[in-house]
Amino acid sequence: MTIWEELTSKKPFFALAPMEDVTDTAFRQVILRAARPDVFFTEFMNVNGFCHPAGRTNVARRLKYQPSEQPIIAQVWGSDPEKFTETATELAKMGFAGIDINMGCPDKAVVRAGGGSALIKNPALAADIIAAIKASCSQPISVKTRLGYSSIDEWQAWPSHLLQQDLACLTVHLRTKKEMSKVPAHHELIPEIIKLRDELAPETKLVINGDIADRAAGNELAHKHPGIDGIMIGRGVFANPFCFEQTPQHHSREELIDLLVYHLDKFDEEKCRAASPKFDPLKRFFKIYINNFPGASDLRAKLMQAKNTTEVRDILDTWINQK
Ligand SMILES: Cc1cc2nc3c(=O)[nH]c(=O)nc-3n(C[C@H](O)[C@H](O)[C@H](O)COP(=O)(O)O)c2cc1C
Protein backbone atom coordinates (compact mmCIF):
# COMPACT_ATOMS: atom_id res chain seq x y z
CA MET A 1 0.00 0.00 0.00
CA THR A 2 1.41 3.45 -0.84
CA ILE A 3 1.49 6.25 1.70
CA TRP A 4 -1.30 7.98 -0.21
CA GLU A 5 -3.54 4.91 0.06
CA GLU A 6 -2.74 4.62 3.77
CA LEU A 7 -3.57 8.28 4.34
CA THR A 8 -6.96 7.86 2.71
CA SER A 9 -8.13 5.93 5.79
CA LYS A 10 -8.12 9.36 7.51
CA LYS A 11 -10.04 11.04 4.70
CA PRO A 12 -9.69 13.94 4.56
CA PHE A 13 -6.03 13.71 5.52
CA PHE A 14 -4.14 16.95 6.17
CA ALA A 15 -0.80 18.02 4.68
CA LEU A 16 1.48 20.90 5.56
CA ALA A 17 2.26 22.62 2.23
CA PRO A 18 5.84 22.83 1.01
CA MET A 19 7.01 26.43 1.48
CA GLU A 20 10.52 27.42 0.49
CA ASP A 21 12.57 28.98 3.29
CA VAL A 22 9.72 28.27 5.71
CA THR A 23 8.95 24.56 6.07
CA ASP A 24 12.45 23.30 6.81
CA THR A 25 12.96 20.53 9.38
CA ALA A 26 13.11 23.03 12.28
CA PHE A 27 9.74 24.56 11.44
CA ARG A 28 8.17 21.20 10.63
CA GLN A 29 9.17 20.05 14.11
CA VAL A 30 7.52 23.16 15.55
CA ILE A 31 4.29 22.28 13.73
CA LEU A 32 4.63 18.70 14.92
CA ARG A 33 4.76 19.96 18.49
CA ALA A 34 1.88 22.41 18.02
CA ALA A 35 -0.52 20.04 16.24
CA ARG A 36 0.57 17.51 13.66
CA PRO A 37 -0.70 17.21 10.11
CA ASP A 38 -0.92 13.70 8.61
CA VAL A 39 1.87 14.25 6.09
CA PHE A 40 4.76 16.67 5.56
CA PHE A 41 6.55 17.86 2.43
CA THR A 42 10.11 19.17 2.18
CA GLU A 43 10.76 22.57 0.63
CA PHE A 44 11.23 22.06 -3.09
CA MET A 45 14.72 21.12 -4.28
CA ASN A 46 16.21 21.61 -7.72
CA VAL A 47 17.28 18.34 -9.37
CA ASN A 48 20.05 20.04 -11.39
CA GLY A 49 21.65 21.36 -8.20
CA PHE A 50 21.32 17.97 -6.55
CA CYS A 51 23.01 16.20 -9.48
CA HIS A 52 25.88 18.68 -9.58
CA PRO A 53 28.85 17.65 -7.41
CA ALA A 54 29.42 21.23 -6.21
CA GLY A 55 25.73 22.08 -5.80
CA ARG A 56 24.57 19.02 -3.90
CA THR A 57 25.61 20.08 -0.38
CA ASN A 58 23.82 23.36 -0.72
CA VAL A 59 20.51 22.05 -2.06
CA ALA A 60 20.49 18.77 -0.11
CA ARG A 61 20.07 20.67 3.19
CA ARG A 62 16.45 21.00 2.09
CA LEU A 63 16.10 17.24 2.46
CA LYS A 64 17.01 17.12 6.15
CA TYR A 65 14.30 15.58 8.27
CA GLN A 66 13.86 13.79 11.58
CA PRO A 67 12.16 10.37 11.77
CA SER A 68 9.32 11.96 13.76
CA GLU A 69 8.37 13.91 10.61
CA GLN A 70 7.41 10.74 8.75
CA PRO A 71 5.47 10.34 6.58
CA ILE A 72 7.41 12.95 4.63
CA ILE A 73 7.42 13.53 0.89
CA ALA A 74 10.44 15.01 -0.92
CA GLN A 75 9.46 17.73 -3.34
CA VAL A 76 11.63 18.35 -6.40
CA TRP A 77 11.62 20.62 -9.40
CA GLY A 78 13.47 20.83 -12.71
CA SER A 79 13.06 20.20 -16.43
CA ASP A 80 15.50 17.43 -17.34
CA PRO A 81 14.06 13.88 -17.04
CA GLU A 82 17.54 12.38 -16.59
CA LYS A 83 18.24 14.59 -13.59
CA PHE A 84 14.93 13.51 -12.06
CA THR A 85 15.92 9.87 -12.56
CA GLU A 86 19.28 10.38 -10.85
CA THR A 87 17.73 12.34 -7.99
CA ALA A 88 14.88 9.89 -7.40
CA THR A 89 17.28 6.97 -6.97
CA GLU A 90 19.02 8.88 -4.15
CA LEU A 91 15.78 10.09 -2.56
CA ALA A 92 14.49 6.53 -2.39
CA LYS A 93 17.60 5.57 -0.36
CA MET A 94 16.95 8.45 2.05
CA GLY A 95 13.66 6.93 3.16
CA PHE A 96 11.16 9.42 1.83
CA ALA A 97 7.61 8.08 1.77
CA GLY A 98 7.05 9.55 -1.68
CA ILE A 99 8.38 11.98 -4.26
CA ASP A 100 6.40 15.00 -5.39
CA ILE A 101 7.14 16.96 -8.56
CA ASN A 102 6.49 20.69 -8.45
CA MET A 103 4.63 21.76 -11.58
CA GLY A 104 3.11 24.95 -10.24
CA CYS A 105 5.79 27.31 -8.95
CA PRO A 106 5.37 30.74 -10.60
CA ASP A 107 8.79 32.07 -9.54
CA LYS A 108 10.52 33.77 -12.51
CA ALA A 109 13.84 31.93 -12.09
CA VAL A 110 12.10 28.55 -11.87
CA VAL A 111 9.93 29.27 -14.92
CA ARG A 112 12.94 30.54 -16.89
CA ALA A 113 14.69 27.26 -16.14
CA GLY A 114 11.70 25.39 -17.62
CA GLY A 115 10.51 23.99 -14.27
CA GLY A 116 7.55 24.58 -11.96
CA SER A 117 4.60 26.15 -13.78
CA ALA A 118 6.56 26.29 -17.09
CA LEU A 119 5.71 22.57 -17.38
CA ILE A 120 2.03 23.50 -17.71
CA LYS A 121 3.00 24.88 -21.12
CA ASN A 122 5.01 21.79 -21.94
CA PRO A 123 2.74 18.83 -21.18
CA ALA A 124 4.82 16.36 -23.22
CA LEU A 125 7.90 17.11 -21.12
CA ALA A 126 5.82 16.91 -17.93
CA ALA A 127 4.73 13.39 -18.97
CA ASP A 128 8.35 12.42 -19.78
CA ILE A 129 9.51 13.59 -16.37
CA ILE A 130 6.78 11.62 -14.59
CA ALA A 131 7.58 8.50 -16.64
CA ALA A 132 11.34 8.86 -16.00
CA ILE A 133 10.99 9.26 -12.26
CA LYS A 134 8.49 6.41 -12.01
CA ALA A 135 10.88 4.08 -13.81
CA SER A 136 13.75 4.88 -11.45
CA CYS A 137 12.29 4.21 -7.99
CA SER A 138 9.47 2.38 -6.27
CA GLN A 139 8.32 5.43 -4.26
CA PRO A 140 4.81 6.68 -5.12
CA ILE A 141 4.99 9.71 -7.41
CA SER A 142 2.74 12.71 -7.01
CA VAL A 143 2.47 16.15 -8.59
CA LYS A 144 1.58 19.51 -7.06
CA THR A 145 0.31 21.99 -9.60
CA ARG A 146 -1.99 24.89 -10.35
CA LEU A 147 -5.19 24.97 -12.42
CA GLY A 148 -3.42 26.22 -15.53
CA TYR A 149 -1.04 28.87 -16.79
CA SER A 150 -2.78 32.08 -17.78
CA SER A 151 -6.52 31.77 -18.00
CA ILE A 152 -9.07 30.14 -15.79
CA ASP A 153 -10.95 29.03 -18.96
CA GLU A 154 -8.15 26.70 -19.98
CA TRP A 155 -7.97 24.84 -16.71
CA GLN A 156 -9.45 21.46 -17.70
CA ALA A 157 -6.85 20.36 -20.25
CA TRP A 158 -3.90 20.51 -17.84
CA PRO A 159 -5.29 18.55 -14.86
CA SER A 160 -6.78 16.06 -17.37
CA HIS A 161 -3.34 15.52 -18.85
CA LEU A 162 -1.82 14.94 -15.41
CA LEU A 163 -4.63 12.60 -14.42
CA GLN A 164 -3.72 10.44 -17.42
CA GLN A 165 -0.18 9.87 -16.09
CA ASP A 166 -1.16 7.31 -13.43
CA LEU A 167 -0.10 9.42 -10.44
CA ALA A 168 -0.46 8.24 -6.86
CA CYS A 169 -1.67 11.68 -5.83
CA LEU A 170 -2.40 15.05 -7.42
CA THR A 171 -2.44 18.26 -5.39
CA VAL A 172 -4.21 21.17 -7.04
CA HIS A 173 -3.55 24.70 -5.84
CA LEU A 174 -6.78 26.31 -7.02
CA ARG A 175 -5.27 29.20 -8.94
CA THR A 176 -3.56 29.68 -12.31
CA LYS A 177 0.11 30.58 -12.55
CA LYS A 178 -0.82 34.08 -13.66
CA GLU A 179 -3.07 34.60 -10.67
CA MET A 180 -0.11 34.02 -8.32
CA SER A 181 -1.79 34.40 -4.90
CA LYS A 182 -3.57 37.61 -5.81
CA VAL A 183 -7.14 36.29 -6.18
CA PRO A 184 -9.16 34.01 -3.93
CA ALA A 185 -8.59 30.32 -4.66
CA HIS A 186 -11.24 28.88 -7.00
CA HIS A 187 -13.10 26.66 -4.55
CA GLU A 188 -16.07 26.77 -6.92
CA LEU A 189 -14.19 24.44 -9.30
CA ILE A 190 -13.78 21.63 -6.76
CA PRO A 191 -16.82 19.63 -7.98
CA GLU A 192 -15.52 19.68 -11.58
CA ILE A 193 -12.03 18.65 -10.53
CA ILE A 194 -13.44 15.74 -8.54
CA LYS A 195 -15.54 14.73 -11.56
CA LEU A 196 -12.45 14.77 -13.80
CA ARG A 197 -10.50 12.67 -11.32
CA ASP A 198 -13.37 10.18 -10.97
CA GLU A 199 -13.65 9.84 -14.75
CA LEU A 200 -9.98 9.72 -15.68
CA ALA A 201 -8.09 8.35 -12.68
CA PRO A 202 -10.26 7.09 -9.83
CA GLU A 203 -7.17 5.60 -8.16
CA THR A 204 -5.33 8.95 -7.99
CA LYS A 205 -5.78 10.66 -4.63
CA LEU A 206 -6.87 14.28 -4.86
CA VAL A 207 -5.53 16.95 -2.52
CA ILE A 208 -7.04 20.43 -2.57
CA ASN A 209 -4.97 23.50 -1.69
CA GLY A 210 -5.48 27.25 -1.49
CA ASP A 211 -6.94 29.57 1.15
CA ILE A 212 -7.83 26.83 3.63
CA ALA A 213 -7.14 28.28 7.05
CA ASP A 214 -7.26 25.31 9.39
CA ARG A 215 -8.48 21.79 10.01
CA ALA A 216 -12.05 22.94 10.69
CA ALA A 217 -12.21 24.76 7.34
CA GLY A 218 -10.67 21.72 5.61
CA ASN A 219 -13.17 19.35 7.22
CA GLU A 220 -16.02 21.61 6.17
CA LEU A 221 -14.80 21.64 2.56
CA ALA A 222 -14.36 17.85 2.52
CA HIS A 223 -17.81 17.39 4.03
CA LYS A 224 -19.26 19.49 1.22
CA HIS A 225 -17.21 17.62 -1.40
CA PRO A 226 -16.71 14.01 -0.25
CA GLY A 227 -14.52 13.25 -3.30
CA ILE A 228 -11.64 15.21 -1.76
CA ASP A 229 -9.04 12.86 -0.28
CA GLY A 230 -6.74 15.39 1.35
CA ILE A 231 -6.42 19.03 2.31
CA MET A 232 -3.16 20.96 2.11
CA ILE A 233 -2.59 24.05 4.27
CA GLY A 234 0.21 26.54 3.68
CA ARG A 235 -0.10 30.08 4.92
CA GLY A 236 -2.68 29.05 7.52
CA VAL A 237 0.26 28.19 9.79
CA PHE A 238 1.40 31.83 9.74
CA ALA A 239 -1.89 32.95 11.26
CA ASN A 240 -2.15 29.97 13.57
CA PRO A 241 0.66 27.46 14.11
CA PHE A 242 -1.91 25.25 15.88
CA CYS A 243 -4.10 25.15 12.75
CA PHE A 244 -3.94 21.35 12.46
CA GLU A 245 -5.38 20.70 15.91
CA GLN A 246 -8.46 18.49 16.03
CA THR A 247 -10.39 20.74 18.39
CA PRO A 248 -9.47 24.41 18.17
CA GLN A 249 -8.31 25.77 21.52
CA HIS A 250 -7.21 29.10 22.85
CA HIS A 251 -3.42 29.30 23.15
CA SER A 252 -1.92 31.64 25.69
CA ARG A 253 0.97 33.97 24.93
CA GLU A 254 3.13 31.74 27.18
CA GLU A 255 2.42 28.79 24.89
CA LEU A 256 3.29 30.86 21.83
CA ILE A 257 6.52 32.08 23.40
CA ASP A 258 7.37 28.48 24.35
CA LEU A 259 6.84 27.50 20.73
CA LEU A 260 9.19 30.27 19.59
CA VAL A 261 11.85 29.09 22.06
CA TYR A 262 11.37 25.55 20.72
CA HIS A 263 11.87 26.91 17.19
CA LEU A 264 15.11 28.60 18.30
CA ASP A 265 16.31 25.30 19.79
CA LYS A 266 15.52 23.39 16.59
CA PHE A 267 17.10 26.12 14.47
CA ASP A 268 20.32 25.82 16.48
CA GLU A 269 20.24 22.02 16.46
CA GLU A 270 19.45 21.49 12.80
CA LYS A 271 21.57 24.21 11.23
CA CYS A 272 19.08 24.03 8.35
CA ARG A 273 20.16 27.07 6.47
CA ALA A 274 23.84 26.23 5.93
CA ALA A 275 26.87 24.86 7.70
CA SER A 276 26.77 28.02 9.78
CA PRO A 277 23.09 29.01 9.69
CA LYS A 278 22.23 32.57 8.83
CA PHE A 279 20.10 34.05 11.58
CA ASP A 280 18.12 36.73 9.71
CA PRO A 281 15.68 34.39 7.89
CA LEU A 282 14.48 33.28 11.32
CA LYS A 283 13.15 36.79 11.97
CA ARG A 284 10.30 36.33 9.52
CA PHE A 285 8.83 33.77 11.93
CA PHE A 286 8.58 36.10 14.93
CA LYS A 287 5.18 37.40 13.85
CA ILE A 288 3.74 33.88 14.02
CA TYR A 289 4.43 33.60 17.73
CA ILE A 290 4.56 37.19 18.98
CA ASN A 291 1.18 38.38 17.85
CA ASN A 292 -2.31 39.12 19.12
CA PHE A 293 -1.46 39.89 22.73
CA PRO A 294 -0.91 43.20 24.54
CA GLY A 295 2.65 44.40 24.03
CA ALA A 296 3.30 41.97 21.15
CA SER A 297 4.37 44.59 18.62
CA ASP A 298 6.83 46.24 21.08
CA LEU A 299 8.33 42.88 21.93
CA ARG A 300 8.59 42.00 18.24
CA ALA A 301 10.37 45.27 17.50
CA LYS A 302 12.95 44.39 20.18
CA LEU A 303 13.38 40.87 18.82
CA MET A 304 14.01 42.23 15.33
CA GLN A 305 17.15 43.92 16.71
CA ALA A 306 18.62 40.58 17.87
CA LYS A 307 21.68 39.24 16.09
CA ASN A 308 21.49 35.61 17.12
CA THR A 309 19.31 33.09 18.94
CA THR A 310 21.01 33.80 22.30
CA GLU A 311 20.00 37.44 22.07
CA VAL A 312 16.43 36.42 21.22
CA ARG A 313 16.32 34.21 24.32
CA ASP A 314 17.73 37.05 26.47
CA ILE A 315 15.14 39.53 25.20
CA LEU A 316 12.33 37.03 25.86
CA ASP A 317 13.65 36.30 29.40
CA THR A 318 13.85 40.01 30.25
CA TRP A 319 10.35 40.60 28.90
CA ILE A 320 8.86 37.64 30.83
CA ASN A 321 10.61 38.71 34.08
CA GLN A 322 9.16 42.20 33.76
CA LYS A 323 5.61 40.82 33.60
C1 LIG B 1 6.73 31.43 1.26
C2 LIG B 1 6.13 30.38 0.34
C3 LIG B 1 6.96 29.43 -0.22
C4 LIG B 1 6.41 28.44 -1.05
N1 LIG B 1 7.22 27.44 -1.54
C5 LIG B 1 6.67 26.40 -2.23
C6 LIG B 1 7.44 25.25 -2.59
O1 LIG B 1 8.65 25.14 -2.29
N2 LIG B 1 6.82 24.27 -3.29
C7 LIG B 1 5.48 24.33 -3.63
O2 LIG B 1 4.95 23.40 -4.24
N3 LIG B 1 4.73 25.39 -3.29
C8 LIG B 1 5.28 26.40 -2.57
N4 LIG B 1 4.48 27.44 -2.15
C9 LIG B 1 3.01 27.39 -2.42
C10 LIG B 1 2.28 26.70 -1.24
O3 LIG B 1 2.70 25.36 -1.11
C11 LIG B 1 0.75 26.73 -1.46
O4 LIG B 1 0.46 26.07 -2.66
C12 LIG B 1 0.20 28.15 -1.50
O5 LIG B 1 0.71 28.95 -0.45
C13 LIG B 1 -1.34 28.15 -1.44
O6 LIG B 1 -1.79 27.51 -0.27
P1 LIG B 1 -2.29 28.35 1.03
O7 LIG B 1 -3.37 29.29 0.58
O8 LIG B 1 -2.76 27.31 2.00
O9 LIG B 1 -1.09 29.11 1.51
C14 LIG B 1 5.01 28.44 -1.35
C15 LIG B 1 4.20 29.43 -0.78
C16 LIG B 1 4.73 30.39 0.07
C17 LIG B 1 3.81 31.42 0.67
The ligand as a Tripos MOL2 file, in Angstrom:
@<TRIPOS>MOLECULE
LIG
   31    33     1     0     0
SMALL
NO_CHARGES

@<TRIPOS>ATOM
      1 C1          6.7320   31.4270    1.2580 C.3       1 LIG1
      2 C2          6.1320   30.3850    0.3440 C.ar      1 LIG1
      3 C3          6.9560   29.4250   -0.2180 C.ar      1 LIG1
      4 C4          6.4080   28.4380   -1.0480 C.ar      1 LIG1
      5 N1          7.2230   27.4440   -1.5430 N.ar      1 LIG1
      6 C5          6.6680   26.3970   -2.2260 C.ar      1 LIG1
      7 C6          7.4390   25.2500   -2.5930 C.ar      1 LIG1
      8 O1          8.6480   25.1380   -2.2900 O.2       1 LIG1
      9 N2          6.8230   24.2690   -3.2900 N.ar      1 LIG1
     10 C7          5.4830   24.3310   -3.6270 C.ar      1 LIG1
     11 O2          4.9480   23.4030   -4.2440 O.2       1 LIG1
     12 N3          4.7330   25.3900   -3.2900 N.ar      1 LIG1
     13 C8          5.2760   26.3980   -2.5710 C.ar      1 LIG1
     14 N4          4.4800   27.4400   -2.1460 N.ar      1 LIG1
     15 C9          3.0140   27.3940   -2.4230 C.3       1 LIG1
     16 C10         2.2810   26.7050   -1.2430 C.3       1 LIG1
     17 O3          2.6980   25.3640   -1.1100 O.3       1 LIG1
     18 C11         0.7540   26.7320   -1.4600 C.3       1 LIG1
     19 O4          0.4640   26.0750   -2.6610 O.3       1 LIG1
     20 C12         0.1980   28.1520   -1.5040 C.3       1 LIG1
     21 O5          0.7130   28.9480   -0.4490 O.3       1 LIG1
     22 C13        -1.3410   28.1530   -1.4360 C.3       1 LIG1
     23 O6         -1.7880   27.5100   -0.2690 O.3       1 LIG1
     24 P1         -2.2910   28.3540    1.0280 P.3       1 LIG1
     25 O7         -3.3740   29.2870    0.5760 O.co2     1 LIG1
     26 O8         -2.7590   27.3080    2.0010 O.co2     1 LIG1
     27 O9         -1.0890   29.1060    1.5120 O.co2     1 LIG1
     28 C14         5.0060   28.4440   -1.3480 C.ar      1 LIG1
     29 C15         4.1960   29.4300   -0.7830 C.ar      1 LIG1
     30 C16         4.7330   30.3890    0.0690 C.ar      1 LIG1
     31 C17         3.8140   31.4250    0.6720 C.3       1 LIG1
@<TRIPOS>BOND
     1     1     2 1
     2     2     3 ar
     3     2    30 ar
     4     3     4 ar
     5     4     5 ar
     6     4    28 ar
     7     5     6 ar
     8     6     7 ar
     9     6    13 1
    10     7     8 2
    11     7     9 ar
    12     9    10 ar
    13    10    11 2
    14    10    12 ar
    15    12    13 ar
    16    13    14 ar
    17    14    15 1
    18    14    28 ar
    19    15    16 1
    20    16    17 1
    21    16    18 1
    22    18    19 1
    23    18    20 1
    24    20    21 1
    25    20    22 1
    26    22    23 1
    27    23    24 1
    28    24    25 2
    29    24    26 1
    30    24    27 1
    31    28    29 ar
    32    29    30 ar
    33    30    31 1
@<TRIPOS>SUBSTRUCTURE
     1 LIG1         1 GROUP 0 **** ****
